[in-house]
Amino acid sequence: MANAGSKGMYEHIDDPMVTVIATAAAAGVTWVAESTNGATDFARAVAAGKGLHYAAVSDTTDDDLQEFCSNNLLITGQEGQSYVEILMQLDSVDDVAFNFGLNDDVLEGESTLPVELDTATFTSNAGTFIGFVYDVDATNDELHCFWVDDDVDTTTAIADLRMVGMAPTASKWLYMRVDIQDRGSGNGVKATFLAVDHNGKSVSKEFNTTVDRDCPLCYYFGFENRANSAGTNCYIKHCNLGQSTADM
């Protein structure tokens, strides 16, 4: 379902009953879901307590990657205002890393997350990414905001990027949303990061980023197994996005 509102905001409200998932971008595909090794790709599912959603299971191999992306590069900052949002649940949070936000590739070509965090050091594999980073290899097992533009990482201090006290809880839903706002020619987009946990606690951060306003981006969610010999079950829903019409 799509909606062009009174303020020119076009919104795609995802409906798993009608969306089409494939392992590669193609005509008529809504989401592209792919994984490394022997994992179970994201697919439509239904379960008590979860409702209609998408589910995936990682392989037991360390650093096994699973991705869920829009079929195309859909969003640029210069449209005015854009957002992506998700509800996510993991059956284990002790051996996993994930990214959610906007990426410059449909499926990260390096077979690894766009951004990883080891202790207090970010490693960006994407050329451009803006979104959330969670990694059990980090000093603090909490959500972090991050962006990289044209292979240049943000220089913002990690203490400012860290969402203190905000982290996933096993078998509980976590809501995440990333908004980007155009700041005009020659300026990187403004970004707002919002996370809400299952207790209703919310944390929000805003930054003027270096991400180019004309860089095409896709909806991106990816998670990696971190030495979990049993694999990790992941469930997602409310995979929605919106963008304004710049001249309205």
Secondary structure, DSSP 8 states (H G I E B T S, - for coil): -EEE-TTSEEEE---TTT--EESS--TT-SEEEEESTT-EEEEEEEETTTEEEEEEE--SSTT-EEEEEESS--B-GGGSEEEEEEEEEES--SSEEEEEEEESSSS-TTSS-SEEEEBTEEEE-SSSEEEEEEETTBSS-S-EEEEEETTEE--S-HHHHB-TT----TTS-EEEEEEEE---TTS--EEEEEEE-TTS-EEEEEEE----TT--BEEEEEEEE-S-TT--EEEEEEEEEEEE-TT-
